[in-house]
Amino acid sequence: MIMIRHAFTDKIEQILEDEFGDEKAQIFERSLLLQYLNLKTKSANEGSKARGAFGNHYAIYVLVEDYISHGFLSARKSYAKYEGANFVDLFSRQRELPFGKKLQNHHLNNRCNDEFKKFFPTSEYVPIIRDLVKRKYWINESLLKVSIGRNKKVNIAKAAIRIIDAYALAKRAAFESFIEACSKLTVLDQNDAEQTSTFVTSQLKPNVDARIFEIVSFAILKAAFSEQTIFWGWTKDELNEDVLVLYKTGRTNANDGGIDFVMKPLGRFFQVTETTDLRKYFLDIDKLQKFPLTFVIKTDDSVEKLTTAIREQAVAAYGVEAVVDQYMACIEEIINVPELLKRFEQVRTAGKLKDIMEEIIRQSKVEFNYDEAVPESFMENDDANLG
């Protein structure tokens, strides 16, 4: 595999130079684990718009940290005889790390190994070794020890920890800049609305992190729907007037059965997506037993073009008009980027820019666990956790 270079690669090489001097290039070239971390840190310097997942990073991190803390950097201790780390301890430690508060168990159990094998299909090693009966875990020491000569091996454990630390700090700095920009824009006078508008609309571009797109879409739609009221009641003589309220059901990419937003009191369900693959749409509809869904799609394609494309794919897949019609009837509405911009303009005209910015900040902090403190071990150049 040819090593991919990106902005954060320079930081990795700097760390390797600190640890190994002139041997850095040879170690980088021969270590699959370092190459994997290089692939996994591509988004570090791409700002808040780049997706920055931490699950696989931290699965490796907590195991390498356990390896170091138990003294296995010393040649006098045999890791092969180690009884292994407890799953509960590793899982708890993951959630103490920056952005790790909501991590699930999947990364320790299979996702990290599966992704590693996808990148390096010919490798005889995977990063994580497990005993599922005893729930014990080990880092694969063969990936930590790198041969750089006929009789010389170096251990990259400390370097791996430092690389992941640096990545987390870079992502946090990018997100703090995003939050700071949002905060400044909330206090602008309505006469300065153009700057805020430019910022918000830029978050709807194709290259924006899916999470940011979902958050900004929610903020716009929540403000837009708050301008509408409906009358309802159990009898025609007793009607209630209510404002439409949109609720975000949880974090992005959650296993929520295809519900990202819920509207009260109408009971509308919204799903945010980046794809026009009908299988994704109809899977969400099936999960909800064919309850109607509104799809918010990150695309500039027209609603007419999207609807036609979905129907054509459905006809090709099912071939039965009755089935196709049943599924198509469950697509209550399609909201694309132009429609979002249209509704944003309506909200902006109504003087609700501040509401949108405050909602973006609130939801972003929830999504990225912004309120959690940075552990001391993540302060730059702090080697306390390296043994």
C-alpha positions as CSV (number, residue, x, y, z in Angstrom):
1,M,0.0,0.0,0.0
2,I,1.4,3.4,-1.0
3,M,1.5,5.7,2.0
4,I,-0.9,8.6,1.7
5,R,0.4,12.0,2.8
6,H,-1.7,14.7,4.3
7,A,-1.2,17.7,6.6
8,F,-1.1,15.6,9.8
9,T,1.5,13.3,8.3
10,D,4.1,16.0,9.1
11,K,3.1,15.8,12.8
12,I,3.4,12.0,12.8
13,E,6.9,12.3,11.3
14,Q,7.9,14.9,13.9
15,I,6.8,12.5,16.7
16,L,8.7,9.7,15.1
17,E,11.8,11.8,14.8
18,D,11.5,12.8,18.5
19,E,11.3,9.1,19.4
20,F,13.6,7.5,16.9
21,G,15.8,10.1,15.2
22,D,17.1,9.3,11.8
23,E,15.4,5.9,11.8
24,K,11.9,7.6,11.6
25,A,11.4,7.0,7.8
26,Q,12.3,3.4,8.0
27,I,10.1,2.8,10.9
28,F,7.2,4.6,9.3
29,E,7.6,2.6,6.1
30,R,7.7,-0.8,7.9
31,S,5.0,-0.3,10.5
32,L,1.4,-1.1,9.4
33,L,0.1,0.3,12.7
34,L,1.7,3.7,12.0
35,Q,0.4,3.6,8.5
36,Y,-3.0,2.8,9.8
37,L,-2.9,5.7,12.2
38,N,-1.7,8.0,9.4
39,L,-4.9,7.0,7.4
40,K,-7.0,7.5,10.5
41,T,-5.7,11.0,11.2
42,K,-6.3,12.6,7.8
43,S,-9.1,14.8,9.1
44,A,-7.0,16.4,11.9
45,N,-6.2,19.6,10.0
46,E,-9.3,19.8,7.9
47,G,-11.3,21.8,10.4
48,S,-14.7,21.2,11.9
49,K,-16.1,20.2,8.5
50,A,-14.1,17.0,8.4
51,R,-15.5,13.9,10.1
52,G,-13.3,12.9,13.0
53,A,-14.3,9.6,14.5
54,F,-12.4,8.4,17.5
55,G,-13.6,4.8,18.2
56,N,-10.9,2.9,16.4
57,H,-8.2,5.4,17.6
58,Y,-9.2,4.9,21.2
59,A,-9.5,1.1,20.9
60,I,-5.9,1.1,20.1
61,Y,-5.0,3.8,22.5
62,V,-6.4,2.2,25.6
63,L,-4.7,-1.2,24.8
64,V,-1.4,0.4,24.1
65,E,-1.7,2.5,27.3
66,D,-2.4,-0.7,29.2
67,Y,0.6,-2.3,27.6
68,I,2.9,0.6,28.7
69,S,1.4,0.9,32.2
70,H,2.1,-2.7,32.9
71,G,5.8,-2.3,32.1
72,F,5.9,-4.3,28.8
73,L,8.2,-1.8,27.2
74,S,10.9,-3.5,29.2
75,A,12.5,-6.5,27.5
76,R,12.5,-8.3,30.9
77,K,8.6,-8.6,30.9
78,S,6.9,-11.1,28.6
79,Y,3.6,-9.8,27.2
80,A,2.8,-13.3,26.0
81,K,2.3,-14.3,29.6
82,Y,0.0,-11.3,30.4
83,E,-3.5,-12.3,31.5
84,G,-5.0,-9.5,29.4
85,A,-6.9,-6.3,30.1
86,N,-10.5,-6.4,31.3
87,F,-13.1,-5.2,28.8
88,V,-14.9,-3.1,31.4
89,D,-11.7,-1.2,32.3
90,L,-10.9,-0.5,28.7
91,F,-14.4,0.5,27.9
92,S,-14.5,2.9,30.8
93,R,-11.1,4.4,29.9
94,Q,-12.3,5.0,26.3
95,R,-15.1,7.1,27.6
96,E,-12.8,9.2,29.7
97,L,-10.9,10.4,26.7
98,P,-11.8,13.6,24.7
99,F,-14.8,13.1,22.4
100,G,-15.1,9.5,23.8
101,K,-18.0,9.9,26.2
102,K,-20.6,8.2,24.0
103,L,-18.4,5.5,22.4
104,Q,-19.8,2.1,22.2
105,N,-18.2,-1.3,22.5
106,H,-18.1,-2.1,18.7
107,H,-14.6,-0.7,18.1
108,L,-12.9,-2.9,20.7
109,N,-14.9,-5.9,19.6
110,N,-14.7,-5.8,15.8
111,R,-14.7,-2.5,14.0
112,C,-11.0,-1.7,14.5
113,N,-9.8,-5.1,13.4
114,D,-12.3,-5.1,10.4
115,E,-11.1,-1.8,9.2
116,F,-7.5,-2.7,9.6
117,K,-8.0,-5.8,7.5
118,K,-9.7,-3.7,4.9
119,F,-6.7,-1.4,4.6
120,F,-4.1,-4.2,4.9
121,P,-5.8,-7.4,3.5
122,T,-2.5,-9.3,3.2
123,S,-1.4,-8.6,6.8
124,E,-1.2,-11.7,9.1
125,Y,-1.9,-9.5,12.1
126,V,-4.8,-7.4,13.4
127,P,-4.4,-4.8,16.2
128,I,-6.7,-6.3,18.8
129,I,-6.5,-9.8,20.2
130,R,-9.5,-11.0,22.3
131,D,-10.6,-13.8,24.6
132,L,-14.4,-13.6,24.3
133,V,-15.0,-16.1,27.1
134,K,-12.9,-14.3,29.7
135,R,-13.5,-10.9,28.1
136,K,-9.8,-10.2,28.1
137,Y,-8.0,-8.0,25.5
138,W,-4.5,-7.5,24.2
139,I,-2.8,-5.2,21.7
140,N,-1.0,-7.2,19.1
141,E,2.6,-6.8,20.1
142,S,3.7,-7.9,16.7
143,L,2.4,-4.6,15.4
144,L,4.2,-2.6,18.1
145,K,7.6,-4.1,17.4
146,V,9.1,-3.0,14.1
147,S,12.2,-4.6,12.5
148,I,14.6,-2.0,11.1
149,G,17.7,-4.1,10.6
150,R,18.9,-7.7,10.7
151,N,18.9,-7.9,14.5
152,K,17.2,-4.7,15.6
153,K,13.6,-4.1,16.6
154,V,12.0,-0.9,18.0
155,N,8.8,-0.5,19.9
156,I,6.4,2.2,18.7
157,A,4.0,2.1,21.7
158,K,4.9,5.5,23.0
159,A,4.8,7.0,19.5
160,A,1.3,5.5,18.9
161,I,0.1,7.2,22.1
162,R,1.6,10.5,21.2
163,I,0.1,10.4,17.7
164,I,-3.4,9.8,18.9
165,D,-3.0,12.4,21.7
166,A,-1.9,14.9,19.0
167,Y,-4.8,14.0,16.8
168,A,-7.4,14.5,19.6
169,L,-5.9,17.9,20.4
170,A,-6.0,19.0,16.8
171,K,-9.6,18.0,16.4
172,R,-10.5,19.7,19.6
173,A,-8.8,22.9,18.5
174,A,-10.7,22.8,15.2
175,F,-14.0,22.3,16.9
176,E,-13.2,25.0,19.5
177,S,-12.6,27.4,16.5
178,F,-16.0,26.4,15.1
179,I,-17.8,27.0,18.4
180,E,-15.9,30.3,18.8
181,A,-17.0,31.4,15.3
182,C,-20.6,30.5,16.1
183,S,-20.5,32.3,19.4
184,K,-19.2,35.5,17.8
185,L,-21.9,35.4,15.2
186,T,-24.7,35.1,17.7
187,V,-23.9,38.6,19.0
188,L,-23.8,40.4,15.7
189,D,-26.4,43.1,15.1
190,Q,-29.1,42.2,12.6
191,N,-27.5,44.8,10.3
192,D,-24.5,42.5,10.1
193,A,-26.6,39.5,9.2
194,E,-24.7,38.9,5.9
195,Q,-21.7,37.6,7.7
196,T,-23.8,35.1,9.7
197,S,-25.7,34.1,6.6
198,T,-22.5,33.3,4.7
199,F,-21.3,31.2,7.6
200,V,-24.5,29.2,7.9
201,T,-24.9,28.5,4.2
202,S,-21.3,27.4,4.0
203,Q,-22.2,24.6,6.4
204,L,-24.5,23.1,3.8
205,K,-21.8,22.4,1.2
206,P,-21.1,18.9,0.0
207,N,-17.7,18.7,1.8
208,V,-19.2,19.4,5.2
209,D,-19.0,16.8,7.9
210,A,-22.4,14.9,7.9
211,R,-22.8,15.7,11.6
212,I,-22.5,19.5,11.0
213,F,-24.9,19.3,8.1
214,E,-27.4,17.5,10.2
215,I,-27.1,20.0,13.0
216,V,-27.3,23.1,10.8
217,S,-30.3,21.5,8.9
218,F,-32.0,20.9,12.2
219,A,-31.4,24.5,13.4
220,I,-32.8,25.9,10.2
221,L,-35.9,23.7,10.1
222,K,-36.6,24.2,13.8
223,A,-36.6,27.9,13.3
224,A,-38.6,27.7,10.1
225,F,-41.3,25.5,11.5
226,S,-41.6,27.6,14.6
227,E,-43.1,30.3,12.4
228,Q,-46.1,27.9,11.7
229,T,-49.1,27.1,13.8
230,I,-51.8,24.5,13.5
231,F,-55.2,24.1,15.1
232,W,-56.2,20.7,16.4
233,G,-58.5,19.1,19.0
234,W,-60.6,16.1,19.9
235,T,-63.8,17.8,18.8
236,K,-64.5,20.6,16.3
237,D,-65.7,22.9,19.1
238,E,-62.5,22.5,21.2
239,L,-59.5,23.4,19.2
240,N,-56.0,24.1,20.4
241,E,-53.5,26.4,18.6
242,D,-50.0,25.1,18.7
243,V,-46.7,26.1,17.2
244,L,-44.9,23.4,15.3
245,V,-41.9,22.2,17.3
246,L,-39.0,20.1,15.9
247,Y,-37.0,17.9,18.2
248,K,-33.7,16.2,17.5
249,T,-33.9,12.6,18.6
250,G,-30.3,12.0,19.5
251,R,-26.8,12.0,18.1
252,T,-26.0,11.7,14.4
253,N,-25.4,8.2,13.0
254,A,-27.2,6.7,16.0
255,N,-29.1,3.4,15.6
256,D,-32.4,5.1,15.9
257,G,-34.4,3.3,13.2
258,G,-34.3,6.1,10.8
259,I,-35.6,9.0,12.9
260,D,-33.3,12.0,13.2
261,F,-36.0,14.7,13.9
262,V,-39.5,14.4,15.3
263,M,-42.2,17.1,14.9
264,K,-44.8,17.9,17.5
265,P,-47.8,18.0,17.5
266,L,-48.0,16.6,13.9
267,G,-45.9,13.5,14.6
268,R,-43.8,13.9,11.4
269,F,-40.5,11.9,11.2
270,F,-37.4,13.3,9.5
271,Q,-34.3,11.4,8.3
272,V,-31.1,13.2,7.2
273,T,-29.0,11.5,4.6
274,E,-26.2,12.0,2.1
275,T,-27.2,9.3,-0.3
276,T,-29.8,8.9,-3.1
277,D,-29.5,5.1,-2.9
278,L,-33.1,3.8,-2.7
279,R,-32.1,0.9,-0.5
280,K,-31.2,3.3,2.3
281,Y,-34.5,5.1,1.9
282,F,-36.7,2.0,1.8
283,L,-34.7,0.4,4.6
284,D,-35.6,3.3,6.8
285,I,-39.3,3.1,5.7
286,D,-39.3,-0.6,6.5
287,K,-37.8,-0.1,9.9
288,L,-40.8,2.2,10.7
289,Q,-43.3,-0.2,9.3
290,K,-43.9,2.1,6.3
291,F,-44.6,5.1,8.4
292,P,-44.2,8.3,6.2
293,L,-40.8,9.9,6.4
294,T,-39.5,13.3,5.3
295,F,-35.9,13.0,3.9
296,V,-33.4,15.9,4.3
297,I,-30.8,15.2,1.6
298,K,-27.4,16.8,1.3
299,T,-27.6,17.5,-2.4
300,D,-28.2,20.3,-4.8
301,D,-30.2,18.1,-7.1
302,S,-33.8,19.2,-7.6
303,V,-36.6,17.5,-5.7
304,E,-38.1,16.5,-9.1
305,K,-34.9,14.9,-10.2
306,L,-34.5,13.1,-6.9
307,T,-38.0,11.8,-6.9
308,T,-37.7,10.5,-10.5
309,A,-34.4,8.8,-9.7
310,I,-35.7,7.1,-6.7
311,R,-38.8,5.9,-8.5
312,E,-36.7,4.6,-11.4
313,Q,-34.4,2.7,-9.0
314,A,-37.5,1.3,-7.3
315,V,-39.0,0.1,-10.5
316,A,-35.8,-1.5,-11.5
317,A,-35.4,-3.2,-8.1
318,Y,-39.0,-4.4,-7.5
319,G,-40.7,-4.3,-10.9
320,V,-44.2,-4.2,-9.4
321,E,-45.9,-0.9,-9.6
322,A,-48.1,-1.6,-6.6
323,V,-45.0,-2.1,-4.4
324,V,-43.2,0.9,-5.8
325,D,-46.2,3.1,-5.3
326,Q,-46.5,1.9,-1.7
327,Y,-42.9,2.9,-0.9
328,M,-43.1,6.2,-2.8
329,A,-46.2,7.1,-0.8
330,C,-44.1,6.8,2.3
331,I,-41.8,9.6,1.2
332,E,-43.8,12.5,2.7
333,E,-41.4,15.2,1.6
334,I,-37.9,15.7,0.2
335,I,-35.9,18.7,1.5
336,N,-32.7,19.3,-0.5
337,V,-30.1,22.0,0.0
338,P,-31.8,24.6,-2.1
339,E,-35.0,24.1,-0.1
340,L,-33.0,24.5,3.1
341,L,-31.5,27.7,1.8
342,K,-34.9,29.0,0.9
343,R,-36.2,28.3,4.4
344,F,-33.1,29.8,5.9
345,E,-33.7,33.0,4.0
346,Q,-37.3,33.1,5.3
347,V,-36.0,32.7,8.9
348,R,-33.3,35.3,8.4
349,T,-35.9,37.8,7.1
350,A,-38.0,37.0,10.2
351,G,-35.0,38.1,12.4
352,K,-34.2,34.6,13.8
353,L,-30.5,34.3,12.9
354,K,-29.5,34.4,16.5
355,D,-31.9,31.5,17.3
356,I,-30.2,29.4,14.5
357,M,-26.7,30.1,15.7
358,E,-27.6,29.3,19.4
359,E,-29.2,26.1,18.3
360,I,-26.1,25.1,16.2
361,I,-23.9,25.7,19.3
362,R,-26.2,23.8,21.6
363,Q,-26.5,20.8,19.4
364,S,-22.8,20.8,18.4
365,K,-21.7,20.7,22.0
366,V,-24.0,17.7,22.6
367,E,-22.8,15.9,19.5
368,F,-19.1,16.4,20.1
369,N,-19.1,16.1,23.9
370,Y,-17.6,19.6,24.0
371,D,-18.3,20.2,27.7
372,E,-16.1,17.4,28.9
373,A,-12.7,18.4,30.3
374,V,-9.4,17.5,28.6
375,P,-7.5,15.0,30.7
376,E,-4.0,16.1,31.8
377,S,-2.6,13.3,29.7
378,F,-3.8,15.1,26.6
379,M,-1.9,18.3,27.2
380,E,0.7,18.8,24.6
381,N,4.2,17.4,25.3
382,D,3.0,15.7,28.5
383,D,4.6,12.3,28.7
384,A,3.2,11.3,32.1
385,N,1.0,8.6,30.5
386,L,3.9,7.0,28.6
387,G,5.5,5.3,31.5
